[in-house]
Amino acid sequence: MVRACGLLTAQKEPVPLKSIEVELEVRDHVATVVSTLNYENKEDKPLEAVFVFPLPGDAAVCHFSAQIGQTQIVAEVKEKQKAREEYDDALSSGQQAFLLEESDQSPDIFSLSVGSLPPGESASIRLEYVTELAVQADDGLRFCLPAVLNPRYQPQGSEGAGVQVTSVPASLVPYSLSFSARVSSPRPISKVESNCSLDPLQYLNTDQTQATVKLAAGHKFDRDVELLIYYKDAHQPTAVVEAGQASAEPGSLMGDSVVMVSLYPEFPQSVTSSVASCGEFVLLMDRSGSMSNSRISSARDTLLLLLKSLPMGCYFNIYSFGSRYEHIFPKSVEYSQQTMEEALKTVVQMEANLGGTEMLQPLKHIYSQPCIPNQPRQVTHQLFVFTDGEVWDTKEVIDLVKRNSDSHRCFSFGIGEGASSALINGMAKEGGGHAQFITDTDRMQAKVMQSLRFALQPAVVDISVTWDLPKEVSVTVLSPPITALFPGQRSLIYAQLSGQSSEAAEGCVTVKYSLAGHPSENQLHFSLRPAEDTGLTVHKLGARTLIRSLEEGEHRGWQDTKVKEKVVQLSVQSGISSSLTAFIAVFNNNGEAIQGPLLHKNILKHDYVDCTLSSYQDYEDLQEPSVLTMDYMYADQESYDYVGCTLNPYQNCEGYMDADQESGDYMDCALPLDQDYETCSYKPRNKSDSKTGVFTQMKKILSDFWKSCKTVADGALKSVSEGNARSSVSEQQTRDPLLQLVSLQEATGKWLLDPALPTALGKTNEEVEKSKPVLANKEIWATILALIWLHGLKMDSKNEWDLLAMKAASWLRAQNAPWVTECVEAANLLLGCSVMKEALGL
């Protein structure tokens, strides 16, 4: 029985997944997503297809069904190992079966096994999940339909094969996508935006509280589909009470009512506008191969803005990582003009040339650093992590962040399509920080600077939640304790309400906290009358929240058997998937066995890496600049004659993929490779060794290949990086006057009357010199010129430069200099602006 394992190219037979249909329903800030996957077996043999795909890391998968012909079956949630055994038993007896399971390594990767699909037969798979939509910097609610599943880097020596993730060019993705959304809210819908082309928004009523939108015709599912939904008066606290399921046992989670409380804490303006002048800022930048090109360029620009915006008196350091990690200073240093300049010299030379994506070791090193003298280890340590999220050990990383959350706040940034939502959201949640996702069309700087503003504000401490309910009603909180509050950001609380109350009864929830030494509280009164037609959405999200909380607390070895049993029980009762359960559906096929050998295909989501598979090709030499091509096939299962592995030149390619062993990361580099690699063989000792043996053999081949290339590649990459980094950054700053102006600012906040300043402002040296008030100090004049230019001509980018402008205004006030008013008037006249002195903060 032939078992071809891997992606198939356009030259091979087409994969069986034909199309994906997605229907999105958004109610306020909760999304229900229904995906229908349509398969067709065009082979002349029965087919087993494995489709590996991403979902949001906090999604609650709540329904899975399959239809073949006129027969439909709804899958059941069962303990994972039991579900796998049922699936294998069904296939071995000739039955059709479907298995949906979460990856053991990360909750945002799922695999769907479609088993024993007869020749010429079609199957329709229906998958449903619910999730909350995150609030963005501009108050939009973000929904993301992941299209890209990036290869997850597995550190050398780590255990477990897990879900195998390969890459395929976007042009070869063989299935189509249709996508439509329906949005409803108590408040009017202002607009819906997307990174993809949309048909015009269609309002369904006159008050504009309901609308529909869909992707424009001809969309290729070659990137994440992102929707940004904007409501009027978005920051309104709400509470939704949902009645329990009539058929569920009273007193159980599904049998009782559940409430979802959404809070938007209000902070005094005096606190939100203040900036801390102490603490430590550690910036951890991903420099793996997949961060190449525009991503690393944008990252350099962002580090420039961050460094210019840090307050005097703080400490800082910059780490970068790939297969190894580097740091600019041996330990964090005090922020000054000298240390800032030294850091910038390194930043402008940064390239995406450190191989794989191994984040765990640099994090351990950062957390092991001693306290800064005279700065006690409280939450004054701010960690900023930038990554495209392609790590294998997601749960280990999040667990490490959680263990150090008493001393470090973690702000995480997912860069580009395919960033792991489980990793980015998990690090921020457990680190008491804030998460941001930055697509390749976004400006990274705006979102990062919003998080820096959060980090510069005092941490909210002593957070507590209390409930005031009728005496006949008791409450069991399902959510973990709130660990962080930020202005404009929503906090969600799920709670189970046991007992009966009248429809007119009310409840009250109070959140108390301390901010900058001042106690504060927010209250929300709500009706206990259940909402209508909610489809048990609140129960599903509440169950998901409790399951995730139990998993995160006990995943290290699952030593507590009772907790493990509790997760499985909750998952089965609520119908919500977990790391310990899976959805299983088996068709009996009227008792008739399916005839013929079983063909096995892996179908995975794409990335942008040019990687392809080729069968039985006899290339032995790799003389041209090439892309690595892998081919491995299972021979007849009874005899296991051989497994072939070839390295195949990819025609018309200008570079080859450089990676660190198992890394999915790459970078383009036109280096010729002279090594010869021949077809190799592997013969497993028995059937159970076949799949494990193939991947073990493949890892050994790849390891030998990369080691042989490493010496040549490292030397060439270093010279390329050093030769191009500074020029590329200077070119970017030349193209972007804002970055050019920012690069000229001193650490104290002032600008010097440097010859480069007029160029950044679009003026000549003579114009700037002639316009300066005669008695005005040159530094005062230069700084006011820069501020007038920013406020008068760059207000659309205010969230990027606001903090460094505040620092400049603070420096000006400290000078207590004369002629400020005259300088403001002269600068307005020169630049053609009309900015008031008060607008500058003077």
SVG drawing of the C-alpha trace seen along z (x, -y; Angstrom):
<svg xmlns="http://www.w3.org/2000/svg" viewBox="-39 -89 72 96">
<polyline fill="none" stroke="black" stroke-width="0.4" points="0.0,0.0 1.6,-3.3 1.6,-6.1 2.8,-9.4 3.5,-11.8 3.8,-15.5 2.8,-18.5 2.1,-18.0 3.1,-20.6 1.3,-21.8 3.1,-19.1 1.6,-16.4 -1.9,-15.2 -4.2,-17.8 -4.8,-17.7 -8.4,-16.7 -9.4,-19.9 -11.5,-21.8 -12.9,-24.9 -13.4,-26.6 -16.6,-28.5 -16.5,-30.7 -19.5,-32.4 -18.8,-34.9 -21.4,-36.3 -20.2,-39.0 -22.4,-40.0 -20.9,-43.0 -17.4,-41.7 -18.0,-37.9 -17.6,-36.1 -19.0,-32.8 -17.2,-31.3 -18.6,-28.4 -16.2,-26.9 -17.2,-24.4 -14.4,-22.4 -15.3,-20.6 -13.2,-17.6 -13.2,-15.5 -11.2,-12.3 -10.1,-12.4 -7.8,-9.4 -8.6,-5.9 -7.9,-4.6 -9.5,-5.4 -7.9,-8.4 -6.8,-9.5 -6.1,-13.3 -4.6,-15.2 -5.3,-19.0 -3.2,-21.0 -4.5,-24.5 -4.4,-27.4 -7.2,-28.8 -7.1,-31.7 -5.3,-30.5 -8.3,-31.4 -11.0,-30.0 -13.5,-27.5 -14.1,-24.8 -17.6,-23.7 -19.0,-21.8 -17.6,-19.4 -19.7,-17.4 -19.2,-15.6 -21.5,-14.8 -20.9,-12.2 -23.6,-12.1 -26.9,-12.4 -25.5,-11.0 -24.5,-13.4 -22.9,-12.6 -22.1,-15.0 -18.8,-14.3 -18.4,-13.6 -15.8,-15.0 -13.8,-12.1 -10.5,-11.7 -7.8,-12.2 -6.1,-8.8 -9.5,-7.0 -10.6,-9.1 -7.3,-8.3 -7.8,-4.6 -11.4,-4.8 -10.2,-6.5 -7.5,-3.9 -9.9,-1.1 -12.4,-2.6 -9.9,-2.9 -8.5,0.6 -12.0,2.0 -12.8,0.1 -15.0,-2.5 -15.0,-6.3 -13.8,-8.4 -13.0,-12.0 -10.7,-13.2 -10.2,-16.8 -7.5,-17.4 -5.5,-20.3 -1.7,-20.1 0.1,-19.0 2.6,-21.9 0.3,-24.8 -3.4,-25.5 -3.6,-27.4 -2.7,-24.5 -5.3,-21.8 -5.2,-18.8 -8.2,-17.3 -7.9,-13.7 -10.3,-12.6 -10.1,-8.9 -11.0,-6.3 -12.7,-8.6 -13.8,-6.3 -12.6,-7.1 -14.8,-9.8 -16.5,-10.6 -17.0,-14.1 -17.2,-15.0 -18.2,-18.2 -16.7,-19.0 -18.4,-21.7 -16.3,-23.3 -17.6,-25.9 -15.8,-28.0 -16.5,-31.0 -14.0,-33.7 -13.8,-37.2 -12.5,-40.0 -9.5,-41.9 -9.6,-45.7 -7.1,-47.6 -5.2,-50.8 -7.8,-52.8 -10.7,-51.1 -11.5,-48.7 -12.3,-45.1 -10.0,-42.7 -11.1,-39.4 -8.5,-37.4 -9.1,-34.3 -5.6,-32.7 -4.5,-31.6 -0.8,-31.1 0.6,-28.4 4.3,-29.2 6.7,-26.3 7.2,-26.1 10.9,-26.0 11.8,-23.1 15.0,-23.6 17.8,-21.1 17.5,-18.2 13.8,-18.9 11.5,-15.9 8.4,-15.0 7.6,-15.2 4.2,-16.8 2.3,-18.1 4.6,-18.2 4.3,-21.6 5.6,-22.2 5.4,-25.2 4.0,-25.7 4.1,-28.7 0.9,-30.8 0.5,-30.3 0.1,-26.6 -2.7,-26.7 -5.3,-24.7 -8.4,-25.6 -10.7,-28.6 -12.2,-30.7 -15.6,-32.4 -16.1,-34.6 -19.1,-36.6 -19.8,-38.3 -22.9,-39.6 -22.3,-42.2 -24.8,-43.3 -24.4,-45.4 -26.4,-47.5 -24.4,-50.5 -24.3,-51.7 -21.6,-50.2 -19.3,-53.0 -17.3,-51.1 -15.7,-47.7 -12.2,-47.7 -10.0,-44.8 -6.6,-44.1 -8.4,-42.3 -10.8,-43.8 -14.4,-43.9 -17.8,-44.5 -19.5,-47.6 -20.9,-47.4 -24.6,-46.7 -26.7,-48.0 -29.8,-46.0 -31.7,-48.6 -32.0,-52.4 -30.1,-52.7 -27.1,-50.9 -26.8,-48.4 -26.8,-45.4 -24.8,-45.0 -23.3,-42.4 -20.1,-42.4 -18.2,-39.8 -14.9,-39.4 -14.8,-40.8 -14.9,-38.3 -11.6,-36.7 -9.9,-36.7 -7.0,-34.2 -6.6,-32.7 -2.9,-33.7 -2.8,-35.7 -4.7,-36.1 -8.1,-37.7 -8.3,-40.6 -11.5,-42.5 -11.5,-45.6 -15.0,-46.5 -15.7,-49.9 -18.7,-50.8 -19.8,-54.2 -19.2,-54.7 -17.3,-51.4 -16.1,-51.7 -19.4,-50.8 -19.3,-48.2 -21.8,-45.3 -23.0,-42.1 -24.8,-39.3 -26.6,-36.6 -27.3,-33.3 -29.7,-30.6 -28.4,-27.1 -29.1,-24.2 -32.4,-22.6 -31.1,-19.0 -28.0,-19.6 -27.7,-18.6 -28.7,-21.5 -25.7,-22.8 -23.3,-21.9 -21.6,-24.5 -23.9,-23.8 -27.0,-23.5 -26.6,-26.8 -26.7,-30.4 -23.4,-32.0 -22.7,-35.7 -20.1,-37.4 -19.0,-40.8 -17.1,-43.3 -15.4,-46.1 -13.5,-49.2 -11.7,-50.7 -11.5,-54.4 -8.2,-56.0 -7.6,-59.6 -6.1,-61.8 -3.4,-62.9 -2.2,-59.3 -2.6,-58.3 -0.6,-61.3 2.2,-60.8 5.4,-59.0 7.6,-57.0 11.2,-58.0 12.6,-54.8 12.5,-51.1 14.1,-48.8 13.2,-48.2 14.5,-45.1 13.7,-44.7 13.9,-41.2 13.9,-41.2 13.4,-38.2 16.2,-38.0 15.4,-34.6 15.3,-34.1 11.6,-34.6 12.0,-38.2 13.9,-39.2 13.2,-42.0 10.5,-44.5 10.0,-43.0 13.5,-43.5 13.6,-46.9 10.4,-48.0 11.8,-46.4 14.9,-48.6 12.8,-51.7 10.7,-50.7 13.8,-50.2 14.9,-53.7 11.6,-55.2 11.6,-53.2 15.2,-54.3 14.4,-57.9 11.2,-57.7 12.7,-56.2 12.8,-58.5 16.0,-59.7 16.8,-57.8 15.7,-54.4 17.8,-51.4 17.7,-49.4 19.2,-46.6 18.4,-45.1 18.6,-41.3 18.1,-39.6 17.6,-35.9 17.4,-33.2 19.1,-29.8 21.3,-31.7 20.9,-35.0 22.9,-38.2 22.7,-41.3 24.2,-44.8 25.3,-45.3 26.4,-42.6 23.7,-43.9 21.2,-46.7 22.7,-50.2 21.5,-53.6 19.9,-55.5 22.0,-58.4 23.2,-60.0 26.3,-57.7 24.5,-54.4 21.7,-55.4 24.2,-56.1 26.0,-52.8 22.8,-50.9 21.7,-52.6 25.1,-51.7 24.2,-48.0 20.5,-48.4 21.3,-49.8 23.3,-46.7 20.7,-44.2 19.7,-41.7 17.5,-38.6 20.5,-36.2 20.4,-34.3 18.8,-31.1 15.9,-29.5 13.4,-30.9 14.5,-29.8 13.1,-32.2 13.3,-30.1 17.0,-30.5 17.2,-34.3 14.2,-34.7 15.8,-32.5 18.9,-34.7 16.9,-37.9 15.0,-36.6 18.2,-35.5 19.7,-39.0 20.3,-40.5 18.4,-43.5 19.5,-47.0 21.0,-48.8 18.5,-51.1 15.7,-49.7 13.9,-46.9 12.6,-44.0 9.0,-45.0 7.1,-45.3 9.4,-48.0 10.9,-45.7 9.3,-45.9 10.0,-43.2 9.1,-43.9 9.1,-40.8 9.0,-41.0 8.5,-37.8 6.7,-36.3 5.7,-33.6 7.2,-30.6 8.3,-28.7 7.6,-25.1 7.6,-25.2 4.8,-27.7 3.6,-26.3 7.1,-26.3 7.7,-29.9 4.4,-31.1 5.0,-29.1 8.4,-30.8 6.8,-34.3 4.1,-33.4 6.7,-32.3 8.4,-35.7 5.4,-37.9 5.9,-39.2 9.0,-41.1 8.5,-41.6 5.6,-42.9 5.6,-41.4 4.4,-43.2 4.3,-41.0 4.1,-41.8 3.2,-39.3 4.7,-40.3 3.3,-39.3 0.7,-36.7 1.1,-33.4 2.2,-34.7 1.0,-32.4 -1.9,-34.0 -1.5,-31.4 2.1,-32.6 1.6,-36.4 -1.6,-36.5 -0.4,-34.0 2.9,-35.9 1.0,-39.2 -1.7,-37.6 0.6,-35.7 3.1,-38.6 0.6,-41.2 1.2,-43.2 -0.5,-43.8 -0.5,-42.0 -0.4,-43.6 -0.6,-41.9 1.1,-43.7 0.4,-42.5 2.9,-43.2 0.7,-46.1 0.6,-47.8 3.0,-50.3 4.7,-48.6 5.7,-51.8 2.2,-53.1 1.2,-49.9 4.5,-49.5 4.4,-53.1 1.0,-52.5 2.4,-49.6 5.3,-51.7 2.9,-54.3 1.2,-51.5 4.5,-50.4 5.5,-53.9 2.4,-54.2 2.3,-52.9 1.2,-49.3 -2.3,-48.7 -2.0,-46.6 -4.2,-45.1 -6.9,-44.1 -10.0,-42.5 -13.5,-41.6 -16.5,-41.4 -20.1,-40.4 -23.4,-41.6 -26.2,-39.2 -29.6,-38.1 -29.1,-35.8 -30.6,-32.8 -27.9,-33.1 -24.3,-32.1 -21.4,-32.8 -18.5,-30.7 -15.9,-32.7 -14.7,-30.8 -12.0,-33.3 -8.5,-33.5 -7.8,-36.5 -7.3,-39.8 -3.5,-40.6 -3.4,-43.7 -5.6,-46.7 -4.8,-49.3 -6.8,-52.4 -9.1,-51.7 -8.6,-47.9 -11.5,-45.5 -11.4,-43.1 -13.6,-40.0 -15.0,-38.0 -17.0,-34.8 -18.9,-33.4 -21.4,-30.6 -24.6,-31.7 -26.3,-29.0 -29.7,-29.2 -33.0,-30.8 -34.0,-34.5 -36.9,-36.6 -36.7,-38.1 -36.6,-41.6 -33.6,-40.8 -30.3,-42.6 -26.7,-41.9 -23.6,-44.1 -19.9,-43.5 -17.2,-45.7 -13.6,-45.9 -11.2,-47.5 -7.6,-48.4 -4.8,-50.8 -3.1,-53.0 -0.2,-55.2 -1.1,-54.9 -4.7,-55.9 -7.5,-53.4 -10.1,-53.2 -13.1,-51.2 -15.5,-50.6 -19.0,-49.2 -21.5,-47.6 -25.1,-46.9 -26.8,-44.3 -30.1,-42.4 -30.2,-38.7 -32.8,-38.1 -31.2,-35.8 -30.6,-37.2 -32.5,-35.6 -31.2,-33.6 -27.5,-33.5 -27.0,-29.9 -25.1,-29.0 -22.2,-31.2 -21.5,-32.6 -21.4,-29.0 -19.0,-27.9 -16.6,-30.8 -16.9,-30.3 -16.1,-26.6 -13.2,-27.4 -11.9,-29.9 -12.0,-27.5 -10.5,-24.7 -7.6,-26.9 -7.0,-28.0 -6.8,-24.5 -4.5,-23.4 -2.1,-26.3 -1.9,-25.6 -1.2,-21.9 0.2,-21.2 3.7,-20.5 3.5,-16.7 -0.2,-16.7 0.9,-15.4 -2.5,-16.1 -4.8,-13.3 -7.9,-15.0 -7.2,-18.2 -6.7,-16.1 -10.0,-14.3 -11.7,-17.6 -10.5,-19.0 -11.7,-15.9 -15.0,-16.0 -15.6,-19.7 -14.6,-19.3 -16.9,-16.4 -19.9,-17.9 -19.6,-21.3 -18.6,-20.0 -15.5,-22.2 -12.2,-20.9 -9.1,-20.8 -5.5,-19.6 -6.7,-16.3 -9.7,-15.7 -10.6,-15.4 -13.6,-15.3 -14.3,-11.9 -16.9,-10.9 -17.2,-7.4 -19.4,-6.4 -20.5,-2.7 -20.9,-2.6 -23.8,-0.2 -21.4,2.5 -19.6,2.6 -15.8,2.3 -14.2,-0.2 -12.2,1.6 -8.6,0.8 -5.4,-0.3 -5.4,-3.6 -3.5,-6.6 -2.3,-9.1 -1.8,-12.9 -0.9,-15.7 -2.5,-19.0 -1.2,-22.0 -1.7,-25.7 0.8,-27.7 3.6,-30.1 5.6,-32.2 8.7,-29.9 9.5,-28.4 9.5,-24.8 8.2,-21.9 8.1,-18.1 9.2,-15.8 8.9,-12.1 11.4,-9.6 13.7,-12.3 17.3,-11.3 19.2,-14.5 22.5,-13.8 24.4,-17.1 23.5,-20.5 25.8,-22.7 23.5,-25.7 22.1,-28.2 19.0,-26.1 16.1,-25.8 16.1,-22.6 13.6,-20.1 12.5,-17.2 10.9,-13.9 10.1,-10.9 7.6,-8.2 6.5,-5.2 7.0,-2.1 4.7,0.9 3.7,1.2 4.3,4.9 7.9,4.9 9.2,1.3 11.7,1.6 13.0,-2.0 12.4,-5.6 13.9,-8.0 15.2,-11.5 16.4,-13.8 17.7,-17.4 16.4,-18.9 17.5,-22.1 14.7,-24.6 15.0,-26.2 15.4,-30.0 16.0,-30.7 18.4,-33.4 19.1,-31.9 18.8,-29.0 17.0,-28.5 19.3,-29.0 18.0,-27.5 19.2,-26.1 18.5,-22.4 14.8,-21.9 14.0,-25.6 11.3,-26.7 13.1,-30.0 14.9,-31.1 16.6,-34.0 17.5,-34.6 21.3,-34.5 22.9,-34.0 25.6,-31.5 26.6,-28.5 26.7,-25.2 29.2,-22.6 28.2,-19.7 26.9,-16.5 24.0,-14.7 22.7,-11.4 19.5,-9.5 19.5,-7.8 17.6,-4.8 15.9,-4.0 14.4,-0.6 12.3,-0.5 12.5,2.6 8.7,2.8 5.5,1.0 5.3,-1.1 8.7,-2.6 7.9,-3.8 6.6,-7.3 8.9,-8.1 11.9,-6.7 11.2,-8.7 11.2,-12.0 14.3,-11.0 16.1,-10.2 15.0,-13.5 16.2,-15.4 19.7,-13.8 19.9,-14.5 18.9,-18.2 21.3,-18.5 24.3,-17.2 23.3,-19.5 23.1,-22.7 26.3,-21.9 28.2,-21.5 26.9,-24.9 27.3,-26.7 30.9,-27.8 30.5,-29.3 27.1,-30.8 28.1,-32.4 31.0,-34.3 29.1,-35.5 26.1,-36.5 28.2,-38.5 29.8,-40.5 26.5,-41.1 24.9,-42.2 27.7,-44.6 27.9,-46.0 24.2,-46.6 22.7,-47.3 23.8,-50.8 23.1,-52.0 19.6,-50.4 18.6,-52.1 20.0,-55.5 18.1,-55.1 14.9,-54.4 15.4,-57.5 16.1,-59.6 12.8,-58.4 10.9,-59.0 11.5,-62.6 9.8,-61.6 12.4,-58.9 15.2,-61.2 14.0,-63.9 13.6,-61.4 17.1,-60.0 18.6,-63.5 17.0,-63.9 19.2,-63.7 18.5,-61.3 17.6,-64.3 14.8,-65.2 16.4,-68.2 17.5,-68.7 20.8,-70.4 21.0,-72.9 22.6,-70.2 23.0,-70.7 20.8,-67.6 17.9,-69.2 16.9,-71.6 17.0,-68.7 14.6,-66.6 12.3,-69.7 12.4,-70.2 14.2,-73.6 17.7,-74.9 20.4,-75.8 20.1,-79.4 16.3,-79.5 16.6,-78.0 19.4,-80.3 17.7,-83.5 14.4,-82.7 16.0,-82.1 15.2,-85.0 18.5,-86.8 18.9,-86.2 17.4,-82.7 19.5,-79.8 20.3,-77.4 19.2,-74.3 15.9,-75.9 15.3,-77.1 16.1,-73.6 13.9,-71.8 10.9,-74.2 11.3,-73.9 11.1,-70.1 8.0,-70.3 6.2,-72.7 6.9,-70.5 5.6,-67.4 2.5,-69.1 1.8,-71.0 2.6,-68.5 2.7,-65.0 -0.5,-64.9 -1.5,-61.7 1.5,-60.0 1.1,-61.5 0.9,-58.2 4.4,-57.4 6.1,-60.6 4.0,-61.7 6.3,-60.3 9.5,-61.8 7.7,-65.1 6.7,-65.0 10.3,-64.5 11.3,-67.4 8.7,-69.7 9.9,-68.6 13.5,-69.5 12.3,-73.0 10.4,-73.7 13.5,-72.7 15.6,-75.3 13.2,-78.1 14.6,-79.9 13.5,-83.3 12.4,-83.8 10.3,-80.6 7.2,-82.6 9.3,-84.3 10.7,-80.9 7.2,-79.4 6.0,-82.3 9.1,-82.2 8.9,-78.4 5.2,-78.6 6.1,-81.3 9.0,-79.3 7.1,-76.0 3.7,-77.4 2.0,-76.1 -0.2,-77.7 0.6,-75.6 -0.2,-77.3 2.5,-77.3 0.1,-75.6 -0.3,-72.7 3.4,-71.9 3.0,-71.5 4.9,-74.7"/>
</svg>
